[in-house]
Each structure stands twice: as C-alpha cells, then as structure tokens.
C-alpha cells in the first residue's frame, strides 16, 4: 500500500520576551500582484512570525528557508479552520525543497512555484522543474538578474520576476534578457507612478509593490488583516 505524503506543517520561530504568549499564532504574509489597471492577478505569500518585523528570509540558510516555505504552504492550504485561498498564489521554493520532497503541498491550479535566486539550476533541479511543469505546475524565476543558473531555467519558466532596483542598477536590457516566448514578466517593488510607467514601456505584464498595496499579515487562526509595513521579501 502506498503511503500518502505527510501534510506540510506550520513552523514557529523561538519566542522570547513579550512575544512568547503569542508564539502559536499562525501568520502568513500576503501581497497582491496586479495588472497595470489594478486588477488583482495573484498573491505572493510570505513567511511571517509574531513580533518579528522585517524578516530577511532570503538571507537564511536553505534549511531555514525550507521550513519557512513549509509554513507558508501549511498556513495557506492545510488549515482545517480556514478554506484555501481563492486566488492564485506565488510561493518561494529553494532547490533543496524541490529536489528532496515528492509532493509540493498544493494542486497545480492553486499556486505558482517561485524558484528563489539562490537555487542553483543544475541538471537535477532542471529535471525536477521539467517534471513539475509536465504535471501542470507553473514556475516563476524570482529576482531575475541574468545569472547563468537563472538563464538555464528560462526555458522552463512561465513567469520572470525582476526587482526594479536591479533593473535600475543593471539597465533596461535586463528585461530583454529575461523575456522568453510565452513568459509573463512581473516587476517587483513598484513604488510610484513613474516606475510603473517605465516598466510598462519595457513591456512588463504584471506589477507588485506599494504603489498597488503593501504586504499585509493574515492570522490564519483569526479574521484578517493587519497591516505589515515591511516590504515583501
């Protein structure tokens, strides 16, 4: 008999001081991804913890990032008291999470697999991404800056996300390098109307940033929503 895969579990950072009593709250960050006309397209889901402001999950080691991803998947799709989100989601994944786990934790129509910038696209990762896409999953490349590893994933990507700070630092050709046939381009950290206009000129399709809405915190055990003034990460 084949054993069903274990459901993802929420994860809590060690609590201390005045936050110790709230350590079991199940938090989830959420920021919308929009069209230029402000129509909601999807949400990026983010790890959040009680009392911890400005977490830089992207600077954690891969195992810690994997636990953060598992928490996001569990909080979004596996809590009995709250139904799954009713909008397409983007969830960050490391190479180790994708390679070592047979089950992503959600159905292909629920969320996009967002491959983080630190994930090295060796043959094993490319094979895994290829298999997941064959199963119907969509894949995004996060924080695209044109590394050799990211370029190796381009043919398998449905979305490419570019931070406008990288676009400003490296030049508009970065958008050209990241564009491939059938790929949807997403500009991240769009903070003002001038940046939006620039990204539109460069051919971006979707936009994420405080111009549209800040990241917010959802408490999955309660009614949402509390504002989170920290940027998406």
Phi, psi and omega in degrees: 000132179280129181279135178293144179296146179293141178289144176301151182242147174288158184226139182237128173296150176305131182266150178210160175058221186289349180268356187296327181286344182253013190293339184267003174295144182254099185260153180211127175276151182211130174223134184286153171243127193234161166280169178298335178274009177070024171277130181290129179254317185196177173237141163268132180257140190226148176287134175221151180225146181304130175076002182251109182257138175071036177299131176257075182299330181294344178264356178285163174287168189297325180294318177294320177297323178297320179293323177296318178297316179300319177299314181299314180296316180296314182294326183279323193235358189228019176262125184297326187282350179226135180290162176302156178298146185265017181225149175305140182239156171245130182231133181285139178224139173272170175300314185297320180297315182291321184284321191269348182244131181287330185242129181289327177111002177205167180278156182303331182274358183268325188205159177258137177278111182260108183280120185290160187294338181276354182285118181280122186274070173281183184298324180297317179290319179297321177295319180294316178297319178299318179294316180297320178294324177296334177276357177106358179284150174256150187233137175239145171262121183271145175049054182293126176230008176084025176293161178303320179297314180294321178298327179291338179267349188304318183294344180256005187263138172265336180223146170234126181253128180235126176287130183296339175292323175290325178296319179292322183284324187257347178099159185295344177297339178301322178294323178294317180297322183280348183275128175226159184305129178078005183265137178268127183264131181239125176266126180257154179060046174277110190254343184210168185295325179297319178294320178300314180299319179297315181294324175298318178298328181276358173093018177292151183258325185225161189218145180220134179156176186293341174300327182265310172189147174285164170294143177237162178253129173256133170263107187291350175265357184221182175288138173286162021205145172249142181290144175234107185280356176283151180285160176297143179212000000 
